[in-house]
Amino acid sequence: MIPIEVTDAPATCCAPLVRETLSAQDAERLAHTMKALADPTRLRLLSIVAASDGAEACVCDLIEPVGLSQPTVSHHLKVLTEAGFLTRSKRGTWAYYALVPGALDQISGVLVAA
């Protein structure tokens, strides 16, 4: 028979947490927000708006670069607006979209340790 050593202290398998984690509700919200970004066309649209003068662009300037119809581009812009990445203002018959300052920073701030 092989002798077994018995100790009183249980072995630690995990390192302790060093900061607060996401709550279930916050994780749901963040997942919804990130889902809006999880589309190549939406990422391109955000990139185009961010690179535009004043971080603002007319929907008419966003159609040709992504090669999609105006209704499809408008749908993607609506998703990004509802997720809090863009704001929309109407000027005459055109809608203008502007990047919400700090919207992308908030996502990285949740995921990166301070």
ZIBELFEN-V151318 format. One record per backbone hydrogen bond with DSSP energy under -1.0 kcal/mol. NH is the residue of the N-H (numbers start at 1). CO is the residue of the C=O. If there is no record, write none. Layout:
BEGIN
nh:NH co:CO
nh:NH co:CO
END
This chain:
BEGIN
nh:27 co:23
nh:28 co:24
nh:29 co:25
nh:30 co:26
nh:31 co:27
nh:32 co:28
nh:33 co:29
nh:34 co:30
nh:35 co:31
nh:36 co:32
nh:38 co:34
nh:39 co:37
nh:43 co:39
nh:44 co:40
nh:45 co:41
nh:46 co:42
nh:47 co:43
nh:48 co:44
nh:49 co:45
nh:50 co:46
nh:51 co:47
nh:55 co:52
nh:57 co:97
nh:59 co:95
nh:61 co:58
nh:62 co:59
nh:67 co:63
nh:68 co:63
nh:73 co:69
nh:74 co:70
nh:75 co:71
nh:76 co:72
nh:77 co:73
nh:78 co:74
nh:79 co:75
nh:80 co:76
nh:81 co:77
nh:82 co:78
nh:83 co:79
nh:84 co:81
nh:85 co:80
nh:87 co:98
nh:89 co:96
nh:91 co:94
nh:94 co:91
nh:96 co:89
nh:97 co:57
nh:98 co:87
nh:99 co:55
nh:100 co:85
nh:103 co:100
nh:106 co:102
nh:108 co:104
nh:109 co:105
nh:110 co:106
nh:111 co:107
nh:112 co:108
END
